[in-house]
Amino acid sequence: MRKPKPSGLKLVTGTDRADRANPDEPQPDPACPDLSDHLGNEARVEWGP
């Protein structure tokens, strides 16, 4: 069996159908993760604010 596509990908490709939508699909947290302590100075600059 094929792995199901995420709803966002179906929406972009035009194959999204309401009758096949998964209401229990997990939604990722859109927040940016915190800066890790192990990163060096150059990586911290690239990470941003």
C-alpha atoms as an extended CHARMM CRD file, in Angstrom:
* protein
*
        49  EXT
         1         1  MET       CA              0.0000000000        0.0000000000        0.0000000000  PROA      1               0.0000000000
         2         2  ARG       CA              1.1900000000        3.4850000000       -0.8650000000  PROA      2               0.0000000000
         3         3  LYS       CA              1.9260000000        6.0650000000        1.8510000000  PROA      3               0.0000000000
         4         4  PRO       CA             -0.8560000000        8.7130000000        1.8920000000  PROA      4               0.0000000000
         5         5  LYS       CA             -0.0580000000       12.2290000000        0.6700000000  PROA      5               0.0000000000
         6         6  PRO       CA             -0.4570000000       15.1430000000        3.0850000000  PROA      6               0.0000000000
         7         7  SER       CA             -3.5450000000       17.2930000000        2.5240000000  PROA      7               0.0000000000
         8         8  GLY       CA             -1.4280000000       20.3320000000        1.6770000000  PROA      8               0.0000000000
         9         9  LEU       CA              0.2560000000       18.4630000000       -1.1700000000  PROA      9               0.0000000000
        10        10  LYS       CA             -3.1070000000       17.2710000000       -2.4880000000  PROA      10              0.0000000000
        11        11  LEU       CA             -4.3690000000       20.8520000000       -2.4410000000  PROA      11              0.0000000000
        12        12  VAL       CA             -1.3680000000       22.1060000000       -4.4320000000  PROA      12              0.0000000000
        13        13  THR       CA             -1.5630000000       19.3310000000       -7.0400000000  PROA      13              0.0000000000
        14        14  GLY       CA             -5.3200000000       19.7300000000       -7.4590000000  PROA      14              0.0000000000
        15        15  THR       CA             -6.2870000000       16.2270000000       -6.2850000000  PROA      15              0.0000000000
        16        16  ASP       CA             -7.9140000000       17.2890000000       -2.9970000000  PROA      16              0.0000000000
        17        17  ARG       CA            -11.4130000000       15.8310000000       -2.4620000000  PROA      17              0.0000000000
        18        18  ALA       CA            -13.6300000000       16.5780000000        0.5260000000  PROA      18              0.0000000000
        19        19  ASP       CA            -15.0260000000       13.0390000000        0.6520000000  PROA      19              0.0000000000
        20        20  ARG       CA            -11.5100000000       11.5930000000        1.0630000000  PROA      20              0.0000000000
        21        21  ALA       CA            -10.1700000000       14.1390000000        3.5590000000  PROA      21              0.0000000000
        22        22  ASN       CA             -8.6520000000       12.8370000000        6.7720000000  PROA      22              0.0000000000
        23        23  PRO       CA            -10.0720000000       14.8750000000        9.6770000000  PROA      23              0.0000000000
        24        24  ASP       CA             -7.5390000000       13.2820000000       12.0570000000  PROA      24              0.0000000000
        25        25  GLU       CA             -4.4590000000       14.2340000000       10.0290000000  PROA      25              0.0000000000
        26        26  PRO       CA             -1.7750000000       15.6570000000       12.3540000000  PROA      26              0.0000000000
        27        27  GLN       CA             -0.9310000000       19.3220000000       11.8050000000  PROA      27              0.0000000000
        28        28  PRO       CA              2.6600000000       20.4380000000       12.4970000000  PROA      28              0.0000000000
        29        29  ASP       CA              3.3440000000       23.3880000000       14.7660000000  PROA      29              0.0000000000
        30        30  PRO       CA              4.3000000000       26.3050000000       12.4580000000  PROA      30              0.0000000000
        31        31  ALA       CA              6.5280000000       27.9090000000       15.1050000000  PROA      31              0.0000000000
        32        32  CYS       CA             10.2850000000       28.0780000000       14.5990000000  PROA      32              0.0000000000
        33        33  PRO       CA             12.2360000000       25.8860000000       17.0510000000  PROA      33              0.0000000000
        34        34  ASP       CA             14.4540000000       27.5270000000       19.6580000000  PROA      34              0.0000000000
        35        35  LEU       CA             18.1260000000       28.1460000000       19.0050000000  PROA      35              0.0000000000
        36        36  SER       CA             20.2800000000       25.2270000000       20.1820000000  PROA      36              0.0000000000
        37        37  ASP       CA             23.1200000000       25.8660000000       22.6440000000  PROA      37              0.0000000000
        38        38  HSD       CA             25.5700000000       23.6790000000       20.7090000000  PROA      38              0.0000000000
        39        39  LEU       CA             25.6110000000       25.9280000000       17.6210000000  PROA      39              0.0000000000
        40        40  GLY       CA             28.6960000000       28.0330000000       16.9320000000  PROA      40              0.0000000000
        41        41  ASN       CA             28.7140000000       31.7780000000       16.3110000000  PROA      41              0.0000000000
        42        42  GLU       CA             28.5100000000       31.4830000000       12.5310000000  PROA      42              0.0000000000
        43        43  ALA       CA             25.5330000000       29.1180000000       12.7440000000  PROA      43              0.0000000000
        44        44  ARG       CA             23.7920000000       31.4340000000       15.2220000000  PROA      44              0.0000000000
        45        45  VAL       CA             24.0760000000       34.2850000000       12.6920000000  PROA      45              0.0000000000
        46        46  GLU       CA             22.5630000000       32.1030000000        9.9580000000  PROA      46              0.0000000000
        47        47  TRP       CA             19.7630000000       30.9510000000       12.2780000000  PROA      47              0.0000000000
        48        48  GLY       CA             18.4070000000       34.4910000000       12.5440000000  PROA      48              0.0000000000
        49        49  PRO       CA             16.6400000000       36.3000000000       15.3740000000  PROA      49              0.0000000000
